[in-house]
Amino acid sequence: MDNLNDLKALWLTAKTDDLPTSAEMLQIIKKFRQQRLKKKRLVIILAGVTALSMVAVMLFHRSQLFTTWAGEVLIILSSLALMIDNIRSMKRFQQLDNCSNKEFVSFIEKTRQNQLQYYKKKEYMIMLPCCIGWLLYLYEIVIITGGLFMWVYVPAVIYLLVIWLWVRPYTFKKDAKKLNAIEERLKNIHKQLE
């Protein structure tokens, strides 16, 4: 009987103040899912608008240089690749509707792996052709206007450098930090339940 009292005393001394209730946990999962789906829908819509805009430009404006046509095609292909990648990812998030804590922890781990893969490989494969396409697209404008080379290309290159060297790593770190916080909280809950 002494062991039961010791076990009861140990049970009552466990600190569970920082652990969310099951309702809070379901709310965390639902909020995470909704935020990610919302972002993915927005990216799909913006990529679709970009691709359709480039198709309209190709149909209604006959470019004089091959570089402009190549830039338009690269932008369209990048937009389509971005849409396809987000649609695939969206399917994964839609399947997250009803899951246990353990399933959500494995989902978060898989999401982190996908995030690393996207940051290291897919983002380059999607966004680099888009950036090159944009610079090729602007080349005809620079040739036609002559002296406006610095007023068109320099801001474009500065913009791309800021996106690649500052915004991209910052966004990755911010998203990774959120995923790590959610995963750590879930693992703490899972340890308490075992």
Backbone bond lengths (Angstrom), bond angles and torsions (degrees), N, CA, C in turn:
res aa  C-N    CA-C-N  psi(-1)  N-CA   C-N-CA  omega(-1)  CA-C   N-CA-C  phi
1 M - - - 1.434 - - 1.528 110.97 -
2 D 1.318 117.04 -28.47 1.450 121.64 179.85 1.528 110.84 -63.02
3 N 1.324 117.48 -37.86 1.467 121.18 178.70 1.527 111.52 -63.34
4 L 1.325 116.56 -36.72 1.455 120.68 178.81 1.534 110.66 -65.64
5 N 1.321 117.00 -40.27 1.465 120.45 177.23 1.524 111.16 -65.85
6 D 1.336 115.91 -39.73 1.465 119.46 177.01 1.526 111.01 -63.74
7 L 1.310 115.93 -42.32 1.447 120.97 179.09 1.539 110.62 -64.17
8 K 1.327 116.17 -41.42 1.456 121.03 178.99 1.536 110.59 -64.89
9 A 1.317 116.62 -41.34 1.465 120.82 178.92 1.525 110.35 -65.08
10 L 1.313 116.16 -41.12 1.460 120.81 178.01 1.526 110.27 -64.37
11 W 1.313 116.09 -42.75 1.466 121.63 179.66 1.529 111.07 -60.80
12 L 1.310 116.69 -41.45 1.455 120.61 -177.54 1.529 112.76 -75.25
13 T 1.324 118.27 -21.78 1.466 120.71 -179.75 1.523 112.78 -87.48
14 A 1.322 118.01 -10.20 1.474 120.72 179.56 1.521 109.27 -64.35
15 K 1.316 116.41 131.13 1.461 121.93 -179.35 1.530 109.32 -87.12
16 T 1.295 114.91 117.50 1.464 120.26 179.53 1.520 111.42 -122.23
17 D 1.319 116.58 19.76 1.465 120.16 -178.11 1.527 112.35 -62.53
18 D 1.337 116.57 -38.20 1.458 119.66 -175.49 1.524 112.79 -85.97
19 L 1.317 118.88 -2.02 1.451 121.61 179.79 1.527 110.59 -88.61
20 P 1.324 116.63 133.20 1.466 118.53 178.90 1.528 111.17 -77.07
21 T 1.296 115.37 157.97 1.454 120.03 175.18 1.526 108.47 -74.88
22 S 1.329 115.78 171.89 1.462 118.68 -179.66 1.531 110.98 -64.36
23 A 1.321 117.04 -35.36 1.472 120.34 177.44 1.534 110.68 -65.09
24 E 1.332 115.97 -41.96 1.464 119.93 177.23 1.518 110.90 -64.07
25 M 1.325 116.10 -37.96 1.458 120.59 179.74 1.525 110.53 -64.58
26 L 1.318 117.20 -43.84 1.466 120.33 176.30 1.518 111.11 -62.51
27 Q 1.335 115.86 -36.45 1.467 120.35 177.60 1.526 110.55 -65.45
28 I 1.327 117.90 -40.50 1.467 121.93 178.19 1.527 110.05 -61.57
29 I 1.316 116.31 -45.76 1.467 121.00 -179.50 1.528 109.96 -63.24
30 K 1.327 116.50 -46.20 1.463 121.26 -178.54 1.534 110.83 -63.34
31 K 1.326 116.28 -43.46 1.468 120.52 -179.41 1.528 110.63 -64.75
32 F 1.330 116.03 -44.14 1.466 121.18 178.80 1.526 109.87 -59.03
33 R 1.308 116.68 -47.04 1.471 122.48 -178.85 1.519 110.47 -62.43
34 Q 1.328 117.14 -47.37 1.460 120.68 -177.95 1.530 112.07 -64.35
35 Q 1.328 117.05 -40.53 1.464 120.32 179.18 1.521 110.82 -62.95
36 R 1.322 115.87 -45.58 1.465 119.40 -178.87 1.529 111.81 -66.49
37 L 1.322 117.28 -41.77 1.462 120.22 178.64 1.528 110.92 -64.29
38 K 1.319 116.83 -39.19 1.466 121.09 178.55 1.534 110.56 -62.21
39 K 1.332 116.66 -45.58 1.464 120.51 178.79 1.525 111.29 -62.86
40 K 1.314 116.40 -41.96 1.460 120.81 -178.69 1.529 110.87 -66.08
41 R 1.322 117.44 -41.24 1.470 120.49 177.24 1.529 110.95 -61.82
42 L 1.323 116.30 -42.66 1.462 120.75 179.83 1.532 110.96 -63.20
43 V 1.322 116.94 -43.45 1.468 120.58 178.78 1.527 110.17 -63.54
44 I 1.321 117.55 -41.88 1.465 120.99 179.43 1.529 110.31 -62.62
45 I 1.311 116.93 -44.09 1.470 120.59 179.66 1.527 111.04 -63.85
46 L 1.330 117.11 -46.49 1.472 120.19 -179.05 1.530 111.98 -65.41
47 A 1.330 116.72 -39.46 1.466 119.81 177.39 1.525 110.47 -66.12
48 G 1.332 117.56 -38.38 1.460 121.12 177.23 1.517 112.13 -64.69
49 V 1.333 116.62 -42.79 1.465 121.06 177.88 1.526 110.26 -63.04
50 T 1.326 116.34 -40.82 1.472 120.19 178.80 1.521 110.75 -63.36
51 A 1.333 117.05 -46.66 1.467 120.62 -179.82 1.526 110.93 -62.76
52 L 1.332 116.80 -44.82 1.470 119.85 179.31 1.527 111.76 -65.26
53 S 1.324 116.87 -36.06 1.468 120.23 177.55 1.525 111.02 -63.98
54 M 1.308 116.13 -42.25 1.462 119.74 179.20 1.526 111.31 -67.17
55 V 1.334 116.86 -38.06 1.471 119.93 176.62 1.530 109.57 -63.20
56 A 1.330 117.42 -42.97 1.468 121.21 178.05 1.524 111.02 -62.19
57 V 1.329 116.78 -41.80 1.473 120.46 178.35 1.522 109.54 -62.85
58 M 1.329 117.06 -41.59 1.471 120.01 179.99 1.537 111.40 -64.64
59 L 1.333 116.50 -36.44 1.463 120.07 -177.97 1.526 112.76 -75.95
60 F 1.316 116.94 -38.77 1.464 119.96 -172.56 1.524 114.45 -99.90
61 H 1.309 118.11 -15.45 1.464 120.44 179.18 1.522 108.22 -124.43
62 R 1.279 115.45 113.43 1.467 119.86 178.91 1.526 108.80 -83.85
63 S 1.310 115.02 112.51 1.466 118.61 -179.82 1.523 109.89 -75.71
64 Q 1.321 114.94 150.80 1.461 120.86 -177.94 1.520 111.90 -89.02
65 L 1.323 116.21 -26.99 1.465 119.72 -176.62 1.526 111.79 -110.19
66 F 1.307 115.02 150.12 1.461 121.19 177.28 1.538 110.54 -65.69
67 T 1.316 117.95 -31.73 1.468 120.92 -178.40 1.532 111.33 -62.18
68 T 1.326 116.32 -35.78 1.466 119.59 179.32 1.518 109.91 -67.16
69 W 1.334 116.48 -45.18 1.459 120.82 178.57 1.528 110.08 -61.81
70 A 1.325 117.49 -42.86 1.472 120.91 179.39 1.529 110.42 -64.17
71 G 1.320 117.28 -39.52 1.465 120.89 177.58 1.513 111.73 -63.21
72 E 1.335 116.26 -42.21 1.465 119.91 178.42 1.524 111.25 -62.65
73 V 1.322 116.74 -43.49 1.466 120.95 179.85 1.535 110.51 -64.47
74 L 1.319 117.56 -42.01 1.477 120.41 178.66 1.532 111.19 -62.79
75 I 1.316 117.05 -40.14 1.467 120.57 178.72 1.525 110.38 -65.66
76 I 1.327 117.27 -43.06 1.471 120.78 178.51 1.521 110.59 -62.83
77 L 1.324 117.51 -46.50 1.463 120.71 -179.70 1.528 111.73 -62.96
78 S 1.316 117.34 -40.16 1.468 120.88 177.62 1.522 111.06 -64.24
79 S 1.327 115.99 -41.72 1.465 119.75 179.10 1.523 110.92 -63.60
80 L 1.310 116.97 -43.15 1.465 120.83 178.42 1.528 111.60 -64.44
81 A 1.326 116.81 -41.67 1.472 120.75 178.31 1.530 110.62 -63.15
82 L 1.322 116.77 -40.29 1.465 121.00 177.93 1.523 110.99 -64.82
83 M 1.324 116.77 -41.20 1.460 120.64 177.81 1.534 111.06 -62.80
84 I 1.318 116.83 -46.93 1.468 121.26 -178.98 1.520 110.84 -62.05
85 D 1.328 117.00 -44.04 1.464 120.91 -179.99 1.531 111.10 -61.92
86 N 1.310 117.23 -42.18 1.472 120.51 -179.78 1.519 112.57 -73.06
87 I 1.318 118.12 -32.48 1.462 120.62 175.84 1.523 110.22 -65.31
88 R 1.320 116.76 -42.92 1.480 120.46 176.83 1.528 110.85 -61.15
89 S 1.306 115.40 -44.82 1.459 120.19 -179.91 1.525 111.27 -66.32
90 M 1.311 116.31 -35.91 1.458 121.15 -179.98 1.529 111.16 -63.61
91 K 1.311 117.02 -37.31 1.467 121.10 178.19 1.523 110.56 -59.84
92 R 1.314 116.08 -39.59 1.466 121.04 178.49 1.523 110.98 -62.69
93 F 1.329 116.30 -43.05 1.464 120.70 -178.60 1.524 111.88 -71.08
94 Q 1.327 117.64 -30.95 1.456 120.14 178.42 1.531 111.37 -68.84
95 Q 1.317 117.77 -26.93 1.455 121.73 178.88 1.529 111.65 -77.86
96 L 1.304 117.68 -5.33 1.466 123.33 -176.97 1.527 112.32 -83.46
97 D 1.295 118.57 7.83 1.462 122.50 -171.21 1.527 113.55 -52.84
98 N 1.294 119.51 -61.35 1.473 123.03 179.57 1.520 108.80 -119.12
99 C 1.314 115.91 111.73 1.461 118.92 -179.57 1.526 109.92 -146.06
100 S 1.315 114.69 160.59 1.456 120.28 177.64 1.528 108.96 -85.12
101 N 1.334 115.64 172.56 1.471 120.03 177.97 1.524 110.96 -61.41
102 K 1.330 116.05 -40.95 1.464 120.32 -178.56 1.533 110.29 -65.01
103 E 1.326 116.96 -41.62 1.465 120.47 177.67 1.526 110.82 -65.26
104 F 1.332 116.25 -37.17 1.462 119.67 179.51 1.525 110.90 -68.94
105 V 1.335 117.34 -37.17 1.476 120.09 176.63 1.526 109.77 -61.89
106 S 1.327 117.42 -45.13 1.470 119.37 179.20 1.532 110.39 -66.93
107 F 1.340 117.01 -34.27 1.459 120.40 176.66 1.530 110.57 -63.92
108 I 1.325 116.83 -42.82 1.480 121.00 178.91 1.524 109.99 -64.00
109 E 1.331 117.38 -41.28 1.473 120.25 178.12 1.523 110.84 -62.16
110 K 1.324 117.03 -42.85 1.460 121.55 177.74 1.529 110.12 -65.19
111 T 1.325 116.77 -38.68 1.460 120.72 178.10 1.526 110.64 -63.42
112 R 1.329 116.59 -39.94 1.473 119.65 177.87 1.526 110.68 -64.75
113 Q 1.329 117.39 -42.01 1.468 120.40 177.48 1.525 110.51 -62.03
114 N 1.333 116.54 -42.98 1.469 120.25 178.24 1.524 111.05 -64.17
115 Q 1.336 115.53 -37.46 1.458 119.92 179.79 1.533 110.24 -64.43
116 L 1.310 117.40 -43.54 1.466 120.83 177.83 1.527 111.30 -63.86
117 Q 1.326 115.98 -43.00 1.462 120.33 179.10 1.525 110.25 -63.07
118 Y 1.320 116.95 -42.03 1.456 120.69 179.26 1.520 110.60 -64.06
119 Y 1.326 116.62 -45.01 1.461 121.14 -177.89 1.526 111.74 -64.60
120 K 1.333 116.69 -39.78 1.460 120.15 -175.15 1.527 113.99 -85.85
121 K 1.349 118.35 -29.32 1.459 119.79 -174.21 1.522 113.90 -125.01
122 K 1.328 115.87 -61.07 1.464 119.48 -171.34 1.523 112.82 -61.65
123 E 1.308 116.78 -38.92 1.459 119.42 -178.39 1.525 111.02 -61.68
124 Y 1.317 116.83 -39.04 1.461 120.06 176.68 1.524 110.80 -65.63
125 M 1.333 115.93 -42.94 1.466 120.05 -177.39 1.527 111.77 -67.82
126 I 1.324 117.43 -27.24 1.460 120.66 -179.09 1.526 111.50 -92.50
127 M 1.317 117.18 -48.04 1.460 120.14 -170.48 1.536 114.06 -86.01
128 L 1.314 117.74 -29.05 1.467 119.01 179.38 1.532 111.89 -62.94
129 P 1.351 119.07 -46.67 1.472 117.40 175.39 1.528 112.85 -61.43
130 C 1.329 117.49 -33.24 1.458 120.63 178.21 1.530 110.49 -65.60
131 C 1.313 117.13 -43.30 1.472 120.86 179.00 1.528 110.93 -65.47
132 I 1.323 116.16 -43.32 1.475 119.79 177.73 1.525 109.63 -63.72
133 G 1.334 115.99 -42.07 1.459 120.44 178.55 1.515 111.88 -61.22
134 W 1.317 116.00 -40.09 1.462 119.89 179.13 1.522 111.09 -63.47
135 L 1.337 116.67 -44.13 1.467 120.15 179.11 1.531 111.09 -66.36
136 L 1.335 117.56 -38.64 1.463 120.42 176.30 1.530 111.09 -65.84
137 Y 1.303 116.62 -38.43 1.462 121.95 179.40 1.529 110.68 -63.38
138 L 1.318 116.68 -39.86 1.465 120.85 -179.81 1.524 112.55 -73.82
139 Y 1.330 118.02 -17.49 1.466 121.71 -175.47 1.528 111.81 -59.90
140 E 1.331 117.57 -40.53 1.478 120.06 -179.75 1.530 110.71 -63.69
141 I 1.305 116.13 -38.85 1.468 120.11 178.16 1.527 109.79 -62.41
142 V 1.313 116.11 -41.42 1.467 120.83 179.69 1.525 110.42 -65.16
143 I 1.323 117.23 -42.05 1.472 120.99 -179.33 1.536 110.22 -65.54
144 I 1.316 117.00 -43.19 1.472 120.67 -177.87 1.523 111.13 -67.08
145 T 1.327 117.16 -42.67 1.455 120.36 -176.30 1.520 113.04 -84.24
146 G 1.286 117.39 -13.94 1.459 121.17 175.83 1.513 114.32 69.88
147 G 1.321 117.92 -88.38 1.461 122.36 -173.04 1.522 114.84 -75.97
148 L 1.304 118.19 -5.17 1.454 120.02 -178.38 1.533 112.78 -85.83
149 F 1.312 116.23 13.10 1.461 120.22 -178.65 1.526 111.63 -53.05
150 M 1.312 116.09 -49.27 1.461 119.41 -177.33 1.529 111.78 -69.06
151 W 1.321 117.09 -31.09 1.464 120.65 -177.72 1.525 112.56 -78.32
152 V 1.312 117.30 -14.58 1.461 120.91 178.85 1.528 111.23 -105.92
153 Y 1.300 116.01 -52.48 1.471 119.42 -173.09 1.522 113.97 -76.19
154 V 1.305 117.69 -40.71 1.471 119.70 -177.63 1.539 111.44 -61.73
155 P 1.346 119.19 -49.53 1.475 117.10 176.26 1.536 113.04 -62.74
156 A 1.322 116.98 -34.90 1.475 119.82 178.89 1.521 110.84 -64.60
157 V 1.311 116.94 -44.56 1.470 120.62 179.72 1.527 110.59 -67.63
158 I 1.323 117.84 -40.49 1.469 120.81 177.52 1.526 110.08 -62.26
159 Y 1.322 116.31 -43.60 1.464 121.04 178.33 1.533 110.56 -59.22
160 L 1.313 116.81 -47.64 1.473 120.46 -179.61 1.527 111.45 -63.93
161 L 1.321 117.14 -39.02 1.464 119.89 178.29 1.528 111.15 -64.83
162 V 1.315 117.42 -41.16 1.468 120.61 178.12 1.527 109.99 -62.80
163 I 1.333 116.66 -43.54 1.472 120.73 179.45 1.520 110.32 -62.07
164 W 1.338 117.48 -48.01 1.471 121.09 -175.15 1.524 113.19 -74.45
165 L 1.314 117.77 -36.59 1.467 120.06 -172.28 1.526 114.07 -97.21
166 W 1.335 118.43 -19.76 1.459 119.34 -178.72 1.524 112.29 -121.64
167 V 1.321 118.18 -56.65 1.467 121.16 -174.77 1.522 111.50 -64.70
168 R 1.319 117.76 -46.44 1.456 121.90 -177.75 1.525 112.64 -59.74
169 P 1.345 119.85 -52.44 1.469 119.07 178.13 1.532 112.96 -64.57
170 Y 1.329 117.43 -36.69 1.460 120.88 179.35 1.524 110.87 -62.71
171 T 1.321 116.50 -46.06 1.462 121.20 179.43 1.521 110.90 -62.79
172 F 1.321 116.39 -41.55 1.468 120.00 179.20 1.522 110.73 -62.46
173 K 1.326 117.40 -45.79 1.466 120.93 -179.89 1.522 111.52 -63.67
174 K 1.326 117.00 -40.21 1.454 121.37 179.77 1.529 110.73 -64.30
175 D 1.321 117.25 -45.99 1.470 120.71 178.69 1.523 111.74 -66.24
176 A 1.327 116.48 -40.09 1.465 120.14 178.90 1.523 110.87 -64.28
177 K 1.325 116.77 -38.28 1.465 121.18 178.55 1.528 110.94 -63.31
178 K 1.331 117.25 -42.33 1.463 120.91 177.59 1.520 111.36 -63.05
179 L 1.333 116.19 -45.38 1.463 119.69 179.29 1.521 111.26 -62.87
180 N 1.316 117.39 -41.46 1.463 121.03 179.05 1.521 111.44 -63.02
181 A 1.332 117.14 -40.78 1.473 120.50 179.55 1.524 111.06 -64.35
182 I 1.323 116.80 -43.91 1.462 120.13 178.68 1.519 110.64 -64.40
183 E 1.328 115.93 -44.53 1.468 119.63 -178.94 1.528 111.40 -64.01
184 E 1.320 117.15 -41.89 1.466 120.66 179.83 1.523 110.78 -63.07
185 R 1.299 116.68 -42.24 1.459 120.60 179.37 1.529 111.02 -63.91
186 L 1.312 116.04 -42.22 1.462 120.46 178.78 1.528 112.00 -65.81
187 K 1.322 115.87 -39.76 1.468 119.03 179.23 1.523 111.01 -65.78
188 N 1.333 117.82 -36.46 1.455 120.90 176.39 1.531 110.92 -62.66
189 I 1.320 115.39 -41.86 1.467 119.17 177.87 1.514 110.24 -64.40
190 H 1.323 115.08 -45.00 1.471 119.89 -178.51 1.542 111.22 -61.27
191 K 1.340 117.15 -39.82 1.468 120.63 177.80 1.517 111.16 -64.60
192 Q 1.324 116.25 -37.61 1.476 119.39 179.80 1.532 111.34 -66.73
193 L 1.341 115.27 -32.89 1.458 118.57 -177.80 1.525 113.08 -78.61
194 E 1.313 118.05 -22.53 1.466 121.04 -178.91 1.508 112.52 -81.31
